Each structure stands twice: as structure tokens, then as C-alpha cells.
Amino acid sequence: MCSLGNNPQIDYEPDHDQPWPRSLYFIKANSSVIGPGESIEIPDGIGVVQPEAEFCAVIGKRAKLIGDDVENYIFGYTMVNDVTAAGLSLMEVAHLGVPMVGGRKERFTFRPMARYKGMDTFAPIGPHIVPTWSHDDPLNDPITTRRDGVVVQEGSMADQRYNIWEVVKGIADWITLEPGDVVSCASIPQHPDWPLRHADLRGDDGQGSTIEVGSRRIGKLINPAVVVPAQGRDSMRESIAKAEATAYRQ
């Protein structure tokens, strides 16, 4: 489970008079999970693929409507790299009109995240789980992302709109969490000199890179990113390239 819009660098403008008192969230596929040292496989032609370093809670016991005693349900903390096919995401937008009574239509914009965030290998997790009793300060554990040794993100949970406990409680109010489930708290801030769309995991040569997501207490999660053949996947290379030229390179 991944939190969304928790990074204060991102404009958060819910379509309500007041923001909801909880983070938004989405689900990544189990098949996206890999461990330290395993390769992030980027299908050729999907455009920019960016890293997103996120602090995570690992659930220790069944959590549903848990009230304020949240830490009692958390076994420990780890890191996830919420790999995101930012270029492909530009193709995942649909403006829907749902029929209503009287012939009117409810209109809304839909941008599902299942493909561009949930592809195979797009959720490296690790390198360790630090038990809650052993982590001295989860809110202020400094987190850094490096692509090929260059810092592209740096921050901590203290920078986020909602802390780790508020995120877990907000999810457990609606969706039951089971032991072993991982709840991430959204991407930390990007480095001022490295907008995330420019921290492309395809590397400067387009063939791949090495990405390191690390925290002082949890350690360094290091994965190579490799570009692999599309192998029959729908090709949107030209459409993605045109969309990126408008969205990212002005």
C-alpha cells in the first residue's frame, strides 16, 4: 500500500472545500516486489522512469479500525523504491462521463496507477526491516536517493504531510492490513538540482543505471536498472516521446 500526495513539494488540491484528514493511497502489485541487488526491468520504449524513495511500515498483526494505538500494529520499518514510469503515466489519462439520472453525466478525470507504478520489478524493498523497538526516531531518519552516485532526493518523514502512524491508521480505517503487508508513506522531496523526471533510471546513455535508496538506520537499498526488450507489449514509443517533449522538456 502506497501513500499518495504526501510530499509537500506536490500541490495537493482535493476537489472539496477542505482536504481529507488523511493521505490518499494506491496498491502496487505483489509481482512488482524485488529485493536488494535484483534488477529493475524497464521495458524499452516506455519513456522516463523515475525513482521514489519511501519510508515504510511493515505490519506485524492484523490491523482494522485500530484507533490511535498504531505503533502496536507495526512490526518494523524498511524502505521501498516506488519506481514510476512517468512517461507512460502521460498515456494513462481518461476523461470519463458516467450516465446519471435525467441523461446528465458525471464527468471526472481518471489516471489509474496500476500499470505505470505496478509493473514487474517496480517495487524494490529493503535492505532490512528494523523492528520498532530498535528504531530510535523513524520521523527524523534521513533518507537519500542516488542515481549513479548523484543525489537526486533527500529528506525524511518529518517533511511529509502525514506521518507514518497517520498513514497506517488512515488505511486501516478502510482496508484491513495483514501481517507482512508493507505501507509506504510517499516519496520524499526531490533534490533542488534534480527534478525527478530528470533522474531517469534508463541512465544518461539510455541503457540503465544504478539506483540507491538509503536511510541512516535502515541501510542502503541498491538495485541496477536495466532496459529490456518490449517483448510484444503495446508500443507507445512515439506517443510517449511527444507527450514528454511537452510535459518535461519545455
Contacts in CASP RR format, 6 or more apart in sequence:
PFRMAT RR
TARGET T0000
AUTHOR 0000-0000-0000
METHOD contacts of the structure
MODEL  1
MCSLGNNPQIDYEPDHDQPWPRSLYFIKANSSVIGPGESIEIPDGIGVVQ
PEAEFCAVIGKRAKLIGDDVENYIFGYTMVNDVTAAGLSLMEVAHLGVPM
VGGRKERFTFRPMARYKGMDTFAPIGPHIVPTWSHDDPLNDPITTRRDGV
VVQEGSMADQRYNIWEVVKGIADWITLEPGDVVSCASIPQHPDWPLRHAD
LRGDDGQGSTIEVGSRRIGKLINPAVVVPAQGRDSMRESIAKAEATAYRQ
1 25 0 8 1.000
1 26 0 8 1.000
1 27 0 8 1.000
1 171 0 8 1.000
1 175 0 8 1.000
1 177 0 8 1.000
1 181 0 8 1.000
1 182 0 8 1.000
1 183 0 8 1.000
1 184 0 8 1.000
2 25 0 8 1.000
2 26 0 8 1.000
2 27 0 8 1.000
2 28 0 8 1.000
2 54 0 8 1.000
2 80 0 8 1.000
2 82 0 8 1.000
2 117 0 8 1.000
2 183 0 8 1.000
2 184 0 8 1.000
2 186 0 8 1.000
3 23 0 8 1.000
3 24 0 8 1.000
3 25 0 8 1.000
3 54 0 8 1.000
3 162 0 8 1.000
3 167 0 8 1.000
3 183 0 8 1.000
3 184 0 8 1.000
3 185 0 8 1.000
3 186 0 8 1.000
4 23 0 8 1.000
4 24 0 8 1.000
4 25 0 8 1.000
4 26 0 8 1.000
4 186 0 8 1.000
5 12 0 8 1.000
5 23 0 8 1.000
5 24 0 8 1.000
5 161 0 8 1.000
5 186 0 8 1.000
6 23 0 8 1.000
6 160 0 8 1.000
6 161 0 8 1.000
6 162 0 8 1.000
6 167 0 8 1.000
6 185 0 8 1.000
6 186 0 8 1.000
6 187 0 8 1.000
7 159 0 8 1.000
7 160 0 8 1.000
7 161 0 8 1.000
7 186 0 8 1.000
7 187 0 8 1.000
7 188 0 8 1.000
7 189 0 8 1.000
8 159 0 8 1.000
8 160 0 8 1.000
8 161 0 8 1.000
8 189 0 8 1.000
9 189 0 8 1.000
9 190 0 8 1.000
12 19 0 8 1.000
12 161 0 8 1.000
14 20 0 8 1.000
22 162 0 8 1.000
22 166 0 8 1.000
22 167 0 8 1.000
22 169 0 8 1.000
22 170 0 8 1.000
22 173 0 8 1.000
23 161 0 8 1.000
23 162 0 8 1.000
23 166 0 8 1.000
23 167 0 8 1.000
23 170 0 8 1.000
23 185 0 8 1.000
23 186 0 8 1.000
25 167 0 8 1.000
25 171 0 8 1.000
26 113 0 8 1.000
26 117 0 8 1.000
28 82 0 8 1.000
28 117 0 8 1.000
28 118 0 8 1.000
28 122 0 8 1.000
28 123 0 8 1.000
29 114 0 8 1.000
29 118 0 8 1.000
29 119 0 8 1.000
29 120 0 8 1.000
29 123 0 8 1.000
31 120 0 8 1.000
32 83 0 8 1.000
32 117 0 8 1.000
32 118 0 8 1.000
32 119 0 8 1.000
32 120 0 8 1.000
32 121 0 8 1.000
32 122 0 8 1.000
32 123 0 8 1.000
33 123 0 8 1.000
33 124 0 8 1.000
33 125 0 8 1.000
34 40 0 8 1.000
34 121 0 8 1.000
34 123 0 8 1.000
34 124 0 8 1.000
34 125 0 8 1.000
34 223 0 8 1.000
35 124 0 8 1.000
35 125 0 8 1.000
35 126 0 8 1.000
35 127 0 8 1.000
35 221 0 8 1.000
35 223 0 8 1.000
36 124 0 8 1.000
36 126 0 8 1.000
36 127 0 8 1.000
36 221 0 8 1.000
36 222 0 8 1.000
36 223 0 8 1.000
37 124 0 8 1.000
37 222 0 8 1.000
37 223 0 8 1.000
37 224 0 8 1.000
38 121 0 8 1.000
38 124 0 8 1.000
38 223 0 8 1.000
39 121 0 8 1.000
39 223 0 8 1.000
39 224 0 8 1.000
39 225 0 8 1.000
39 226 0 8 1.000
40 81 0 8 1.000
40 83 0 8 1.000
40 121 0 8 1.000
40 122 0 8 1.000
40 124 0 8 1.000
40 201 0 8 1.000
40 211 0 8 1.000
40 223 0 8 1.000
40 224 0 8 1.000
40 225 0 8 1.000
40 226 0 8 1.000
41 120 0 8 1.000
41 121 0 8 1.000
41 226 0 8 1.000
41 228 0 8 1.000
42 49 0 8 1.000
42 85 0 8 1.000
42 201 0 8 1.000
42 202 0 8 1.000
42 208 0 8 1.000
42 225 0 8 1.000
42 226 0 8 1.000
42 227 0 8 1.000
42 228 0 8 1.000
43 119 0 8 1.000
43 227 0 8 1.000
43 228 0 8 1.000
43 229 0 8 1.000
43 230 0 8 1.000
43 231 0 8 1.000
43 233 0 8 1.000
44 227 0 8 1.000
44 228 0 8 1.000
44 229 0 8 1.000
44 230 0 8 1.000
45 230 0 8 1.000
45 235 0 8 1.000
45 236 0 8 1.000
45 237 0 8 1.000
45 240 0 8 1.000
46 85 0 8 1.000
46 87 0 8 1.000
46 88 0 8 1.000
46 236 0 8 1.000
46 240 0 8 1.000
47 85 0 8 1.000
47 86 0 8 1.000
47 87 0 8 1.000
47 88 0 8 1.000
47 200 0 8 1.000
47 202 0 8 1.000
47 237 0 8 1.000
47 240 0 8 1.000
47 241 0 8 1.000
47 244 0 8 1.000
48 85 0 8 1.000
48 86 0 8 1.000
48 87 0 8 1.000
48 197 0 8 1.000
48 200 0 8 1.000
48 202 0 8 1.000
48 244 0 8 1.000
48 248 0 8 1.000
49 83 0 8 1.000
49 84 0 8 1.000
49 85 0 8 1.000
49 86 0 8 1.000
49 87 0 8 1.000
49 200 0 8 1.000
49 201 0 8 1.000
49 202 0 8 1.000
49 225 0 8 1.000
50 83 0 8 1.000
50 84 0 8 1.000
50 86 0 8 1.000
50 196 0 8 1.000
50 197 0 8 1.000
50 199 0 8 1.000
50 200 0 8 1.000
50 201 0 8 1.000
51 81 0 8 1.000
51 82 0 8 1.000
51 83 0 8 1.000
51 84 0 8 1.000
51 145 0 8 1.000
51 147 0 8 1.000
51 152 0 8 1.000
51 153 0 8 1.000
51 196 0 8 1.000
51 199 0 8 1.000
51 201 0 8 1.000
51 211 0 8 1.000
51 213 0 8 1.000
52 81 0 8 1.000
52 82 0 8 1.000
52 83 0 8 1.000
52 84 0 8 1.000
52 153 0 8 1.000
52 186 0 8 1.000
52 187 0 8 1.000
52 196 0 8 1.000
53 79 0 8 1.000
53 81 0 8 1.000
53 82 0 8 1.000
53 143 0 8 1.000
53 144 0 8 1.000
53 145 0 8 1.000
53 153 0 8 1.000
53 187 0 8 1.000
53 188 0 8 1.000
53 213 0 8 1.000
53 214 0 8 1.000
54 79 0 8 1.000
54 80 0 8 1.000
54 81 0 8 1.000
54 82 0 8 1.000
54 184 0 8 1.000
54 185 0 8 1.000
54 186 0 8 1.000
54 187 0 8 1.000
54 188 0 8 1.000
55 77 0 8 1.000
55 79 0 8 1.000
55 138 0 8 1.000
55 141 0 8 1.000
55 143 0 8 1.000
55 156 0 8 1.000
55 157 0 8 1.000
55 164 0 8 1.000
55 184 0 8 1.000
55 185 0 8 1.000
55 188 0 8 1.000
55 215 0 8 1.000
56 77 0 8 1.000
56 78 0 8 1.000
56 79 0 8 1.000
56 80 0 8 1.000
56 125 0 8 1.000
56 182 0 8 1.000
56 183 0 8 1.000
56 184 0 8 1.000
56 185 0 8 1.000
57 74 0 8 1.000
57 76 0 8 1.000
57 77 0 8 1.000
57 164 0 8 1.000
57 167 0 8 1.000
57 168 0 8 1.000
57 182 0 8 1.000
57 183 0 8 1.000
57 185 0 8 1.000
58 74 0 8 1.000
58 75 0 8 1.000
58 76 0 8 1.000
58 77 0 8 1.000
58 78 0 8 1.000
58 129 0 8 1.000
58 180 0 8 1.000
58 181 0 8 1.000
58 182 0 8 1.000
59 73 0 8 1.000
59 74 0 8 1.000
59 75 0 8 1.000
59 168 0 8 1.000
59 177 0 8 1.000
59 178 0 8 1.000
59 179 0 8 1.000
59 180 0 8 1.000
59 181 0 8 1.000
59 182 0 8 1.000
59 183 0 8 1.000
60 73 0 8 1.000
60 74 0 8 1.000
60 75 0 8 1.000
60 76 0 8 1.000
60 179 0 8 1.000
60 180 0 8 1.000
61 73 0 8 1.000
61 75 0 8 1.000
61 179 0 8 1.000
62 176 0 8 1.000
62 177 0 8 1.000
62 178 0 8 1.000
62 179 0 8 1.000
63 73 0 8 1.000
63 168 0 8 1.000
63 172 0 8 1.000
63 176 0 8 1.000
63 177 0 8 1.000
63 178 0 8 1.000
64 172 0 8 1.000
64 176 0 8 1.000
64 177 0 8 1.000
65 172 0 8 1.000
65 173 0 8 1.000
66 72 0 8 1.000
66 73 0 8 1.000
66 168 0 8 1.000
66 169 0 8 1.000
66 172 0 8 1.000
67 169 0 8 1.000
68 169 0 8 1.000
70 165 0 8 1.000
70 168 0 8 1.000
70 169 0 8 1.000
71 132 0 8 1.000
71 165 0 8 1.000
73 168 0 8 1.000
73 172 0 8 1.000
73 177 0 8 1.000
74 132 0 8 1.000
74 164 0 8 1.000
74 168 0 8 1.000
75 129 0 8 1.000
75 131 0 8 1.000
75 132 0 8 1.000
75 179 0 8 1.000
75 180 0 8 1.000
76 129 0 8 1.000
76 130 0 8 1.000
76 131 0 8 1.000
76 132 0 8 1.000
76 135 0 8 1.000
77 129 0 8 1.000
77 130 0 8 1.000
77 132 0 8 1.000
77 135 0 8 1.000
77 138 0 8 1.000
77 141 0 8 1.000
77 164 0 8 1.000
77 217 0 8 1.000
77 218 0 8 1.000
78 125 0 8 1.000
78 126 0 8 1.000
78 128 0 8 1.000
78 129 0 8 1.000
78 130 0 8 1.000
78 182 0 8 1.000
78 218 0 8 1.000
79 125 0 8 1.000
79 126 0 8 1.000
79 127 0 8 1.000
79 143 0 8 1.000
79 213 0 8 1.000
79 214 0 8 1.000
79 215 0 8 1.000
79 218 0 8 1.000
79 219 0 8 1.000
79 221 0 8 1.000
80 123 0 8 1.000
80 124 0 8 1.000
80 125 0 8 1.000
80 126 0 8 1.000
80 182 0 8 1.000
80 184 0 8 1.000
80 213 0 8 1.000
81 123 0 8 1.000
81 124 0 8 1.000
81 125 0 8 1.000
81 145 0 8 1.000
81 211 0 8 1.000
81 213 0 8 1.000
81 221 0 8 1.000
81 223 0 8 1.000
82 117 0 8 1.000
82 122 0 8 1.000
82 123 0 8 1.000
82 184 0 8 1.000
82 187 0 8 1.000
83 117 0 8 1.000
83 119 0 8 1.000
83 121 0 8 1.000
83 122 0 8 1.000
83 123 0 8 1.000
83 124 0 8 1.000
83 201 0 8 1.000
84 116 0 8 1.000
84 117 0 8 1.000
84 122 0 8 1.000
85 115 0 8 1.000
85 116 0 8 1.000
85 117 0 8 1.000
85 119 0 8 1.000
85 122 0 8 1.000
86 116 0 8 1.000
86 196 0 8 1.000
86 197 0 8 1.000
86 248 0 8 1.000
87 116 0 8 1.000
87 240 0 8 1.000
87 243 0 8 1.000
87 244 0 8 1.000
87 247 0 8 1.000
87 248 0 8 1.000
88 115 0 8 1.000
88 116 0 8 1.000
88 236 0 8 1.000
88 240 0 8 1.000
89 111 0 8 1.000
89 113 0 8 1.000
89 116 0 8 1.000
90 240 0 8 1.000
90 243 0 8 1.000
90 244 0 8 1.000
90 247 0 8 1.000
91 236 0 8 1.000
91 239 0 8 1.000
91 240 0 8 1.000
91 243 0 8 1.000
92 111 0 8 1.000
92 112 0 8 1.000
92 113 0 8 1.000
92 115 0 8 1.000
92 116 0 8 1.000
93 109 0 8 1.000
93 110 0 8 1.000
93 111 0 8 1.000
94 109 0 8 1.000
94 110 0 8 1.000
94 111 0 8 1.000
95 107 0 8 1.000
95 108 0 8 1.000
95 109 0 8 1.000
95 110 0 8 1.000
96 107 0 8 1.000
96 108 0 8 1.000
96 109 0 8 1.000
96 110 0 8 1.000
97 105 0 8 1.000
97 106 0 8 1.000
97 107 0 8 1.000
97 108 0 8 1.000
98 105 0 8 1.000
98 106 0 8 1.000
98 107 0 8 1.000
98 108 0 8 1.000
99 105 0 8 1.000
100 106 0 8 1.000
124 213 0 8 1.000
124 221 0 8 1.000
124 223 0 8 1.000
125 182 0 8 1.000
125 221 0 8 1.000
126 218 0 8 1.000
126 221 0 8 1.000
127 218 0 8 1.000
127 219 0 8 1.000
127 220 0 8 1.000
127 221 0 8 1.000
127 222 0 8 1.000
128 218 0 8 1.000
128 219 0 8 1.000
130 217 0 8 1.000
130 218 0 8 1.000
135 141 0 8 1.000
135 217 0 8 1.000
136 217 0 8 1.000
137 217 0 8 1.000
138 157 0 8 1.000
138 164 0 8 1.000
138 217 0 8 1.000
139 156 0 8 1.000
139 157 0 8 1.000
139 158 0 8 1.000
139 163 0 8 1.000
139 164 0 8 1.000
140 156 0 8 1.000
140 157 0 8 1.000
140 158 0 8 1.000
141 156 0 8 1.000
141 157 0 8 1.000
141 215 0 8 1.000
141 216 0 8 1.000
141 217 0 8 1.000
141 218 0 8 1.000
142 154 0 8 1.000
142 155 0 8 1.000
142 156 0 8 1.000
142 215 0 8 1.000
142 216 0 8 1.000
143 153 0 8 1.000
143 154 0 8 1.000
143 155 0 8 1.000
143 156 0 8 1.000
143 188 0 8 1.000
143 213 0 8 1.000
143 214 0 8 1.000
143 215 0 8 1.000
144 151 0 8 1.000
144 153 0 8 1.000
144 154 0 8 1.000
144 155 0 8 1.000
144 212 0 8 1.000
144 213 0 8 1.000
144 214 0 8 1.000
144 215 0 8 1.000
145 151 0 8 1.000
145 152 0 8 1.000
145 153 0 8 1.000
145 154 0 8 1.000
145 188 0 8 1.000
145 199 0 8 1.000
145 211 0 8 1.000
145 212 0 8 1.000
145 213 0 8 1.000
145 214 0 8 1.000
146 152 0 8 1.000
146 211 0 8 1.000
146 212 0 8 1.000
147 199 0 8 1.000
147 201 0 8 1.000
147 203 0 8 1.000
147 209 0 8 1.000
147 210 0 8 1.000
147 211 0 8 1.000
147 212 0 8 1.000
148 203 0 8 1.000
148 204 0 8 1.000
148 209 0 8 1.000
148 210 0 8 1.000
149 210 0 8 1.000
149 212 0 8 1.000
150 194 0 8 1.000
151 191 0 8 1.000
151 194 0 8 1.000
152 190 0 8 1.000
152 191 0 8 1.000
152 194 0 8 1.000
152 196 0 8 1.000
152 199 0 8 1.000
153 187 0 8 1.000
153 188 0 8 1.000
153 189 0 8 1.000
153 190 0 8 1.000
153 191 0 8 1.000
153 194 0 8 1.000
153 196 0 8 1.000
153 199 0 8 1.000
154 188 0 8 1.000
154 189 0 8 1.000
154 191 0 8 1.000
155 188 0 8 1.000
155 189 0 8 1.000
156 188 0 8 1.000
157 163 0 8 1.000
157 164 0 8 1.000
157 185 0 8 1.000
159 188 0 8 1.000
159 189 0 8 1.000
160 185 0 8 1.000
160 186 0 8 1.000
160 188 0 8 1.000
162 185 0 8 1.000
163 185 0 8 1.000
164 183 0 8 1.000
164 185 0 8 1.000
167 183 0 8 1.000
167 185 0 8 1.000
168 177 0 8 1.000
168 183 0 8 1.000
171 177 0 8 1.000
171 183 0 8 1.000
177 183 0 8 1.000
187 196 0 8 1.000
190 196 0 8 1.000
190 199 0 8 1.000
197 248 0 8 1.000
198 248 0 8 1.000
200 206 0 8 1.000
200 209 0 8 1.000
201 208 0 8 1.000
201 209 0 8 1.000
201 211 0 8 1.000
201 225 0 8 1.000
202 208 0 8 1.000
202 209 0 8 1.000
202 225 0 8 1.000
202 227 0 8 1.000
203 209 0 8 1.000
203 225 0 8 1.000
206 227 0 8 1.000
207 226 0 8 1.000
207 227 0 8 1.000
208 224 0 8 1.000
208 225 0 8 1.000
208 226 0 8 1.000
208 227 0 8 1.000
209 224 0 8 1.000
209 225 0 8 1.000
210 222 0 8 1.000
210 223 0 8 1.000
210 224 0 8 1.000
210 225 0 8 1.000
211 222 0 8 1.000
211 223 0 8 1.000
211 224 0 8 1.000
211 225 0 8 1.000
212 220 0 8 1.000
212 221 0 8 1.000
212 222 0 8 1.000
213 220 0 8 1.000
213 221 0 8 1.000
213 222 0 8 1.000
214 220 0 8 1.000
214 221 0 8 1.000
END
